[in-house]
Amino acid sequence: MKKLKERLANLLESETPSLFLDRDGVINIKKELDYVRNWDEFRFIPGVIEALRFLSEIFKRIIIVTNQRGVGRGFMTEDDLKDIHDKMLKIFAENSVRVDKVYSCTCDPEKDPDCYCRKPSPRMAYLAKDDFPEIEFANSVMVGDSPKDVEFGKKLGMVTVLLGNNKEPEADYIFSDLFEFAEYVKLVLGRKG
């Protein structure tokens, strides 16, 4: 654990630390066995904006990578998803939170078995690196709420953080929510709340 904490400290103090975030279950409340289909159904997890405001000061790039197969299944449209993300990003900006870009994989693997963007595929991370060449995966953290998020991060050599009650033995860290992760980052950097 000491070596892992050291790696996280070095990553955070590097010139190009990047933070990759899943959306549902990390930023907003996940709807079990359903999809957040429109803005009226989107609810921020308590403490997320405060956590991201602090993390925006630490990470050079903050990227959201989200599987949204509700689009591929026809439960919502690309425009519905864009509306959700536009309104989410507007609220972030109004609260001094910087998110550089949102990448979504909207295909349904049952209808499109050749889908190559869905996590745990690293495709969305490579798209982010194309847009932001300074991203170094070795200096990145992936925060998600599922084993697929952990696998995504591990494939790229990132430090992985799992949120919630999942017990994924492969995750480097497990926290209850993004706020708790941000508090740990403050601790690692020697900052006070």
N, C-alpha and C positions, 0 to 999 in steps of 0.2 A: 504493500500500500504506500510505503514511503517513496518508492521509485515512481509510482503512478502520480502521487501528489507533486513530486519534483518535475515530472514530465508536463503536468498541467501548468505548473508555475512557469516553466520555461516557455511553453506554448503561449501563455497569456502575455508574457513579456517580450515575445518575438515582435518583429516589425509588421507581420501580416496575420495576426490571429483571425480565424474565421469561425463563425457559428452557423451551423446548419440546424434548422428546426423543422420537425413535423408540424402539422397544423392541428388537426383534430386530436384532442386529448393532451395537447401541449399548450396551445394558445387559446383554444375555445373548448367548451364542454362538448364532448363527443356524444352523439346520439347512438345508443346501443341498438344494433340490428336495424339501423336506418342511416340516413345521410342528412347533413345540414344542407337543405335544398335552397334556401334563400336567406336574405339578410335578417328577416324576422325571426328565424330559428337560430341565428348565431348569437352565442353568449360567451363573453370572455371569461376565462377562469379567473377567480379572484387573485389579485397580486401579479397578474401577468404584465400589465402595463408598467407597474413600478419596477418589476424585474427587468423588463426589456429596456426601460429607460437607463438603468445602470449598465446593463450588458452592451448597450449602444455606445457607451463611453469606452468600453474595453476592447471590443472586437472591431476590427477594421471593416469586415464584411459580415452582414447578417442575411442569410438566405433561407427562405422557406421552401421545403421540398415536400410535396403532398400528393398522395395517391387519392384521386377523386373519381373512382369508377362509377359513381352515381350518374355521371354524365354519360358514360358509355352504356349504362343500363337504361338510359332514357328517363331517369327520375328527375333530372334537371338538365338545363342547357348550358352550353359554354358561356352564354350571356349571363345566366344566373350566377355561375361561378365567378365570372369577371366582376359582376356587381358586388358579390360578397367580398372579394379581395380588394376591390377599389375602396369600398367603405371601411374595411378593416385598416388598410394603409392610411386612409385619411384620418382615422381616429389615432393611429400611431403617430402620425406627423403632428397632429394637434397636441399631443402629449410628449413631445420631444423624444419620440422613439424612432430610430432609423432601421428600416428593413430595406435592403438594397433591391431585392427582387423575389418574386414568388414563382416557382416552377411547379406545374401540375401535370400529373399523368392521368389522363381521363379515360384511357381505354379499359374495357372490361375483358380480362383474360379469358373468360369463358366464350366470348364472341370473337376475340382476337388473340389466338394462342401465340402469335408472333410478336405480341406487344413487348417492346424492349425498354420501355421507360419506367415501368412500375417498380417501386422499391420491393425487394432489395437490390434490383439492378442499379448500378451507379450512374446511369445515363443522365439523370437530372444534375448530378454533381459535375459531370463533364460539361454540360451545357453552361452551368454557372462559371466554371473555369474558363470557358471560351469567352464569356461576357466580362469576366473579372480575372484577367490572367495572373494577377498577384496572389490569388488563392493558392495556398500550399496545403494539400490534404493532411500532411504530417503535422501542420500547425492549425488543425481544425478540430472542432468538437461537434458531434452529432447528438442532438437531444430529441428523443422520441418516446413513444409510449408502447411500442410493440417490438417483439423480437426481429421483425423485418427492418425496423429502423436501426437496431443494433447491428444486424448483418450488413446493412448498407454502409454504415460507418466503418465497420471492421474491414470490409473489402477495400476501402480507400486508405486504411491506416490511421483513421481518426480516433481520438478519444471518444468513447461512447458513454452516453448518459441515458438511463431508462427512468421514466417517470411513472408514478402510480404504484399500484400494488403488485405489478408483475415482478416475478423473481427470475430474471434472465441471467443465468450464471456467466454468460459471455460479456455482459455489460461491465464497463470499467467502474461506473458509479450508478447508484440507484438513489433517487430522491423522490419525495412525495409529489413535488410540483416544480415549476420553473422558478418560483420565488425562492424555494429552498436551495436550488442549484445556484442562483445568484448570490444568496447569502454565503454559500460555500466558496464561491469565487472571491468574494470580499475577504473571507478568512485566509484563503491561499495568498492573496495579494497583500494581506496585512492591513486591510482597510476596516474602518469601523462602520457599522450600520448607518 
